[in-house]
Amino acid sequence: MGNRLQNISIHLLGSILFLALPVIFSPDNNDLTTIFSVTPFQREFLSSVLLLLFFYINYYILMPQFYVTKQFFYFSILVIVSFLIITFLPSLLIAGHPKPPDALPFNHNPPPRPPRDFSVLFFLRHHVLEFLIVFIFSMLLNIRERLKKTETEKANAELQYLKAQINPHFLFNTLNSIYSLAIIKSDKTANAIIKLSDMMRYVLNDSHHNFVLLEKEIKYISSYIELQRMRLTSNVQLNYSCEGNILQQKIAPLVLIPFIENAFKHGVNSEENSKIDIQISITETTVSLLVINNCVTTNNNTLNKSGFGIQNTKERLNFLYPHQHTLNISHVGTVFSVNLTLNIHD
């Protein structure tokens, strides 16, 4: 709502300034009380009104319905017709009323007046530059808006893909672990089911928001790690810590989990000693994530093939936190590390 009101205010202010230009540059602006009765000014002002109208027609109608759909012939015709209307309509609607000549002496021949250029080229030359400026500016704004919309749709699509990716394998492994707990009638069974239920509810109900409470995101990550811990064998050393006070900070949903998920996918092998360190540090304005895991031999060749993908996560961070995050990824020998810091929103 705030962005919409801001855009309306910008367009309104821009329109007022644009319509003020004929007044500012008119040679008759020394007397604002009579300027609107001057025929040349009336034509120029009507031309500016038509240009402003064309700007929004091109922005909202011609560009989306003809240019974007590649109907270039009709688009060109409509633009040319618009230009001709803007150029000639003011002169057709507002006819000049020449001032009667002063009384002259008898048999006095008036001095010849220089011929005025009423040719088509005169009107074209007078209006073509300002028309081109308005036309190009409206096109650039429309293209910019479409690019921004495409980026938003891409980010939403990547989020939906992320939500789909975290379900199958993780859900399958977790259910197997819960089944094993149920077979031995472990007291941990009910708690594991609750954690899994809370996670799925968060993914389905909350993750579609642009930002969520940091507390919910941390709870989701903690549940994910605890459920992963259930299936790990004794040769996997898992260390997880979360430090700092969670107040009312907000964070983009599911923006940290891909790096944690990547560590479990490519840092765990039942036949090798594995180690995963996950540290989360929280301040009033930042959230820092440090993930370190050793790359097991059998998974080294698939390190860059995680479900969501490190590259896609980078792009999502660039969209959600432009100039508000630092990401350092290191792969030295058998150690893979991710160090991410986000400037979070209150």
C-alpha positions in Angstrom: 0.0 0.0 0.0 2.9 2.4 0.8 4.6 1.7 -2.5 1.4 2.3 -4.4 0.7 5.6 -2.7 4.3 6.6 -3.3 4.0 5.8 -7.0 0.7 7.7 -7.3 2.4 10.7 -5.6 5.4 10.6 -8.0 3.1 10.4 -11.1 0.9 13.2 -9.8 3.9 15.5 -9.0 5.5 14.7 -12.4 2.3 15.5 -14.3 2.0 18.8 -12.5 5.6 19.8 -13.3 5.2 18.7 -16.9 2.1 20.8 -17.4 3.9 23.7 -15.7 6.6 23.8 -18.4 4.5 25.7 -20.9 3.8 28.4 -18.3 7.4 28.6 -17.2 8.8 28.9 -20.8 6.0 31.1 -22.2 7.1 34.6 -23.3 3.8 35.9 -21.8 4.4 34.4 -18.3 5.0 37.9 -16.8 1.2 38.2 -16.5 -0.3 34.9 -15.2 -3.8 36.4 -15.0 -4.1 36.7 -18.8 -1.7 34.1 -20.0 -4.5 31.5 -20.6 -6.2 33.9 -22.9 -3.2 34.1 -25.3 -3.8 31.9 -28.3 -0.2 30.6 -28.8 -0.1 29.6 -25.1 -3.4 27.9 -25.3 -2.1 25.8 -28.2 1.1 24.9 -26.3 -0.8 24.0 -23.2 -3.3 21.8 -25.0 -0.3 20.1 -26.8 1.3 19.4 -23.4 -2.0 17.9 -22.1 -2.2 15.7 -25.1 1.4 14.7 -24.7 0.8 13.7 -21.1 -2.3 11.8 -22.1 -0.2 10.0 -24.8 2.4 9.1 -22.2 -0.1 7.1 -20.1 -1.8 5.6 -23.1 1.5 4.4 -24.4 2.5 3.2 -20.9 -0.7 1.3 -20.0 -2.2 0.4 -23.4 0.0 0.6 -26.5 3.1 -1.0 -24.9 1.4 -3.9 -23.2 -1.1 -4.7 -25.9 0.9 -4.1 -29.1 4.6 -3.7 -28.4 5.0 -6.6 -26.0 2.8 -8.9 -28.1 5.0 -8.0 -31.1 2.3 -6.3 -33.1 4.8 -3.8 -34.3 2.8 -2.7 -37.4 -0.3 -1.6 -35.4 1.9 -0.2 -32.7 3.8 2.0 -35.2 0.5 3.2 -36.8 -1.0 4.1 -33.5 2.1 6.0 -32.4 2.2 8.0 -35.7 -1.5 8.8 -35.5 -0.9 10.0 -31.9 1.9 12.2 -33.0 -0.2 13.8 -35.8 -3.1 14.4 -33.4 -0.8 16.0 -30.8 0.9 18.1 -33.5 -2.2 19.4 -35.4 -5.2 19.2 -33.1 -4.3 22.2 -31.0 -4.1 24.5 -34.1 -7.4 23.1 -35.5 -9.3 23.5 -32.2 -7.8 26.9 -31.2 -8.0 29.3 -34.2 -6.0 32.5 -34.1 -7.8 35.8 -33.7 -5.5 38.4 -35.3 -5.5 41.8 -33.8 -7.0 44.4 -36.1 -4.4 46.8 -37.6 -4.1 50.3 -36.2 -5.5 53.1 -38.2 -3.2 54.1 -41.0 -2.9 57.4 -42.9 -4.8 57.7 -46.2 -3.0 56.1 -49.1 -0.4 54.7 -46.8 0.7 51.3 -47.8 1.5 49.0 -44.8 5.0 47.5 -44.7 5.1 44.0 -46.1 4.9 41.3 -43.5 7.4 38.4 -43.6 5.7 35.2 -44.8 4.8 32.8 -42.0 5.7 29.2 -42.4 2.4 27.2 -42.1 3.8 24.2 -43.8 3.5 20.7 -42.4 7.3 20.7 -41.8 6.9 23.7 -39.5 4.5 21.8 -37.1 6.5 18.6 -37.3 9.8 20.4 -36.5 8.2 22.2 -33.6 6.8 19.1 -31.9 8.9 16.1 -32.9 11.6 16.5 -30.2 9.2 16.8 -27.3 7.1 13.9 -28.6 10.2 11.7 -29.0 11.2 12.5 -25.4 7.8 11.6 -24.0 7.6 8.5 -26.2 11.0 7.1 -25.2 10.6 8.0 -21.6 7.3 6.1 -21.4 8.8 3.1 -23.1 11.8 3.0 -20.8 9.5 3.2 -17.7 7.3 0.4 -19.0 10.3 -1.8 -19.8 11.8 -1.1 -16.4 8.5 -2.0 -14.7 8.3 -5.3 -16.7 11.9 -6.2 -15.8 11.1 -5.5 -12.1 8.0 -7.7 -12.3 9.9 -10.4 -14.0 12.5 -10.4 -11.2 9.7 -10.6 -8.6 8.0 -13.5 -10.4 11.4 -15.3 -10.7 12.0 -14.9 -7.0 8.6 -16.2 -6.2 9.1 -19.1 -8.5 12.4 -19.9 -6.9 10.8 -19.8 -3.5 8.0 -22.2 -4.6 10.7 -24.5 -6.1 12.6 -24.4 -2.8 9.4 -25.3 -0.9 9.0 -28.3 -3.2 12.6 -29.4 -2.9 12.7 -29.6 0.9 9.7 -31.9 1.0 10.4 -35.2 -0.8 13.8 -36.6 0.4 13.7 -34.9 3.8 10.1 -36.0 4.4 10.9 -39.6 3.3 14.0 -39.9 5.6 12.2 -38.3 8.5 9.2 -40.6 8.2 11.5 -43.6 8.1 13.2 -42.3 11.3 9.9 -41.7 13.0 8.8 -45.2 12.0 11.9 -46.7 13.5 11.2 -44.8 16.7 7.6 -46.1 16.7 8.8 -49.7 16.3 10.9 -49.5 19.5 8.2 -47.4 21.2 10.6 -44.6 21.8 9.5 -41.6 23.9 10.9 -39.4 21.1 8.2 -40.4 18.6 5.6 -37.9 19.5 8.0 -35.0 19.7 9.4 -35.9 16.3 5.9 -35.9 14.8 5.1 -32.5 16.3 8.4 -31.1 14.9 7.6 -32.4 11.5 4.1 -31.1 11.6 5.2 -27.6 12.7 7.7 -27.5 9.9 5.2 -28.5 7.2 2.7 -25.9 8.6 5.4 -23.2 8.4 6.3 -24.0 4.8 2.7 -24.1 3.7 1.2 -21.2 5.7 4.0 -18.7 6.4 6.7 -19.0 3.8 4.7 -17.2 1.1 5.1 -13.9 2.9 7.9 -11.6 1.9 9.2 -11.5 5.5 8.4 -13.5 8.6 9.3 -13.3 12.2 12.9 -14.4 12.8 11.7 -16.5 15.7 9.6 -18.7 13.4 12.5 -19.1 10.9 14.9 -20.2 13.7 12.4 -22.6 15.1 12.0 -24.1 11.6 15.8 -24.5 11.2 16.2 -26.0 14.7 13.4 -28.5 14.0 15.0 -29.4 10.7 18.4 -30.0 12.3 16.9 -32.1 15.2 15.0 -34.3 12.7 18.2 -34.7 10.7 20.0 -35.7 13.8 17.6 -38.6 14.3 18.9 -40.4 11.2 22.7 -39.8 11.8 25.0 -42.5 12.9 27.7 -42.3 15.5 30.4 -41.4 13.0 28.7 -38.1 12.2 29.6 -35.2 14.6 26.9 -32.5 14.5 27.3 -29.2 16.3 24.6 -26.6 16.3 24.3 -23.4 18.2 22.1 -20.3 18.0 23.3 -17.3 20.0 21.6 -13.9 20.5 18.3 -12.5 21.6 15.4 -12.8 19.1 13.2 -9.7 19.4 10.7 -8.7 16.7 13.2 -8.9 13.8 12.0 -10.2 10.5 13.7 -12.2 7.8 12.9 -13.5 4.3 11.6 -17.1 4.8 13.7 -20.1 3.9 16.7 -18.0 2.9 19.1 -19.8 5.3 18.0 -23.3 5.0 19.5 -24.1 1.6 23.1 -23.8 3.0 22.2 -26.0 6.0 20.5 -28.5 3.7 23.5 -28.5 1.5 25.7 -29.5 4.4 23.6 -32.6 5.2 23.3 -33.6 1.6 27.0 -33.5 0.8 28.7 -33.8 4.2 27.2 -37.0 5.5 28.4 -40.5 4.7 27.7 -43.5 6.9 31.0 -45.1 5.9 33.2 -42.1 6.8 33.7 -39.8 9.7 31.8 -36.7 9.0 31.5 -33.4 10.8 29.0 -30.6 10.4 29.2 -27.3 12.4 26.2 -24.9 12.2 26.4 -21.5 14.0 23.8 -18.8 14.0 24.5 -15.4 15.6 21.7 -12.8 16.1 22.0 -9.1 16.9 19.4 -6.4 16.7 20.2 -5.7 13.1 22.0 -8.7 11.7 21.8 -12.5 11.4 25.0 -14.4 10.7 25.1 -18.0 9.6 28.3 -20.1 9.5 28.1 -23.6 8.1 31.2 -25.8 7.9 31.2 -29.4 6.7 33.8 -31.8 5.4 33.0 -33.1 1.9 32.8 -36.9 2.0 34.6 -38.7 -0.8 31.5 -40.2 -2.5 29.8 -36.8 -2.7 32.6 -34.6 -3.9 31.5 -34.8 -7.5 28.0 -33.6 -6.7 28.9 -30.7 -4.4 27.5 -28.2 -6.8 24.3 -30.2 -7.4 22.3 -29.5 -4.3 18.5 -29.5 -4.5 17.9 -25.8 -4.7 21.4 -24.9 -5.8 23.9 -22.5 -4.3 23.7 -20.3 -7.4 19.9 -19.9 -7.2 20.3 -19.0 -3.5 22.8 -16.3 -4.4 20.4 -14.9 -6.9 17.5 -14.9 -4.4 19.7 -13.1 -1.8 20.6 -10.5 -4.4 16.9 -9.9 -5.0 15.8 -10.0 -1.4 18.8 -8.3 0.2 20.4 -6.0 -2.4 23.5 -4.4 -0.8 22.3 -5.8 2.6 24.2 -9.0 2.8 27.6 -10.6 2.6 28.2 -14.1 1.4 31.5 -15.9 1.4 31.7 -19.5 0.2 34.9 -21.4 0.5 35.9 -24.9 -0.6 39.5 -25.7 0.5 40.5 -29.3 0.3 37.8 -31.4 1.9 36.3 -28.5 3.9 33.3 -26.6 2.5 32.2 -23.5 4.4 29.5 -20.8 4.0 29.5 -17.5 5.9 26.4 -15.4 5.4 25.5 -12.1 7.1 22.1 -10.4 6.6 21.0 -7.0 7.5 17.5 -7.9 8.8 14.4 -5.8 8.9 12.7 -4.7 12.2 
